């Protein structure tokens, strides 16, 4: 087995809004009005060895009601060994392609579910023992009020330049990222330093969009806000360049607690 197994989804998306989930954790959500063909890591959705559940959700592009006949999506799950900073392709672990017959049906959405086997040597801090958000309340406004508080706290820390306190809030998330992506201490520091550089380089916190959508993931254990186009609703903006810096944050409520925390 690879010493540092690194799983990716190599896909092509054409004219659609899409979301890719591994074990009900979103690894990417975007809108492609043209064509895009990235190869992105999915390790941070894999917390234990064995069967991994994969789901692809396709939606129409903004302004459309139905999947367009031009829509296409295909993927291959790839395994690499990244030991010693090498990037050696070990094998493919599964692939799929929506057929033209499916995309021509003018449906409001398309979904594909499958699974692949993965073997990993690491252990992440998981959310499996966190509180079930749907059992706390079936009312999204109740969860939204709590999530608003967490977002406002983070926004306040960044706006007032209390960066160390912010980094402490995302410590568990960064620890999971470092473990699953085999990052060295130096690599982890570089991630935070890059974020700090952006914070100090003209990026300003923006208010949450009024039309944000509360999304529940992680089999009912995780919550976050999304924009209508699927991107994170929590972001910074640099007026001089028109750039957005999106913060992809997931929140859970640990057992025995009442408030959301980043994980």
N, C-alpha and C positions, 0 to 999 in steps of 0.2 A: 504494500500500500504506500501511496505517496506520503512523505514525511510531513509536508505542509500542504494538504489538499486544498485547492482553491477552485471553487465552483463558480461558473459564470453562465449567464444566458446571452447567447449571441443571436440577435434577432433583427428582422427587418419589418418596419411598420410603414404603411402607406395610407394616407388620407383617413385618419381615424383618431379618436381619443382612446387611450388605452391605459390599463393598469395591470401590472404584473405582481402577483403575490406568491410568496413562498411561505408555507405554513401560516397563511393568513396574515403575513407581514408584507406590506407594500415595499417592493424593492425599486420600482420606478413607476411613475404615473405622468404621462405627458400627452400633448396633442401634436399629431403630425399632419400638417396640411399638405406636405410634400412627401418625401421619403426619408427615413432615417435608418441607419444600420449600425447601432452600437453593440458593444460586447461588455456587459456590466457584471460586477461581482454580486453574488447572492449569499455569501457566507453568513452575513449578519442576520439572515432569516433562518439559519440552520443552528439549532441549539443542542442537538444530540444526533448520534449516528442512527442510521436506519432509513426508513421510508420518509421521503420529503414530499409534501403535497404542493403542487403547483397549480395556479389558476391564472388564466388570462381573461380579462374583461375588455371587450371592445364596445365603444359607444360612437355615435355620430360626431363629426366635428361641430364646433360651435355654430349655431344658427340652423342646423339641420335636424330633422326628426328621425331619420332612418339611416342605417348603415348604407353607404354609397357603393355602387357597383365597382368603383375604383379602389375600394378599401382592400387592403391585403395585410396579412400578418403571418409570419413564420418564425420559428425559433429552433435553436439547438442548445441543449444543456451541455456544457463542456467542463471537463475536469483537467486542471493543471497542477503540476507540482512546482511550488515557488520556493522550495528550500534553497538557501544560500543566494537568495535574490535572483534565482533563475526562473524562467517561465516556460516550463516544459509541458507540452500537451500530452496528457496521459490517454484520454479516451473521450468519446461522446457518450452522454448518459440518457439521451432521448431527444426526439424532435417532433415537430408538428407544423402543419400549415392549414389555415382556414381555406376551404375550397372556394373557387369562384362561384359555384352553385349556391353555397351558403351566403356569401356576401351579396349575391344578386337578389336575395329574397325580400329586400327592403324591410328588414327587421329593426326594432328600436335598439337592440343590443345583441351581442353574441358572447357566449362564454365557453371556455374550454378548460377542462380539469384533467389533470394527469398526476403522475408521481414519478420520482426517481430515487435511486438509492444513493446514499452518501455516507462516507466514513470520515469522521473528524476526530482530532486528538485533543481538542480544547473543551473547556466548560465555560459557558457564559452564565451571567446572572440572568435568570429568566423571570418571566411574568406569569408563569403557569399557576403559581400559588397566590397571585394577586387577587383582589376582590373582583367578583363578577359584576361588571358595570350594569348589566341589564337587570340583575337581581337587586341592585341598589335602587334603581328607578327605571321604569319604562318611559319616563318623560325626559326627552332630550334636553328640554329647557333646564331641568334640574342639574343634569350633568354639564350642560353648557355654562351655567352660572359658576360651577366649580372650576371648569376649564378656563373660563374668562379670568378668574382670579390668578391662576397659574401663569397664564400668558401676560397679564398685567405686571405680575411680579418680575418676570424675566425682562419684559420691556423696560420696566423702571430701572433695573440693574444696569442694562446696557446703555440706556439713555443717560444715566448719571455716572457712567464710566466705572461702575463697581464690577469690573471684569472678573476679579478673583472670586467674588460671590457667585457670579454667573457660571464660571467654570466649575465651581463646587456643585452647583445644581445639576450640571450635565455630566458629572464625574462618572456615574454608573454607565451612562450611554457611551462615553468615550472609552471606558474600560472594556465594554463589550466589543466595541469597534476594534480596539487594539488587539484583543484576544482572537477574534474571528478573522482578522485580516493579517495576523502575524506581524504587527507593527512593533518596532523597537521603541524603547523609551524616547530615543531621539526623534523617531518618526511621529510619535504621539505629541511630543512638544512642538514639532513643526506644524502639525495640524492646528493646534491651538494658537500658535504664533501667527499663522496665516490668517486665522479668524480675527485675532487681535489687530493685525495690520489693516484689515478691511474696516474694522470698527473705527479705527483712527484715521481712515483715509477718505472721509466724506460720506460714508454710508450712515443713514439715519433710520431709526426705527419708524415703521409705518403702523398706523392703526389697523386693527383687524378689519377686513372687508365686511360690509354690511350683509352681503349675500354669501358669507362663508357657510360651509356645510360641516356639521359634526359627523365624523366618521368613526365607527367602532371597528377595531381590528383585533388580532391576537385571540381569536375565538372568544370575544367578549371581554377581554382583559385590558385592552389598550384603546386610547382615544386620541384624536387629534382633529384639527380644523384643516379643511382643504378649500381652495378656490374652486369655482365652478369648472375650470379647465383641468382640475386634478392636481395642480401644483400646491405646495404648502401655503397656507394662508398667513403664516408668520414670516415676515420678510423685512429687509432693510432696503433703502433706495438711495442711490447716488444721483442727485439732481444734475450735476455737471455732465455726466455721461449717459444718464438714463438707464444705468444698470440696476438690476435687482439682485440682492443676496438673500436666497431663501434658506430658512432654518428648518430642516426636517426633524421635528421633535415629536416623539411619542410619549404619552403619559399613562401611568397606571396608578392605582391606589393600593399600596401595600396592605397586606392583612393586618388588621388592628388599627389602621389609620383612616382618616376621613378626607384627606386632601390629595390632589394629584401630585405626583412626582415624575420627573423625567427618567426614562429608562431607554 
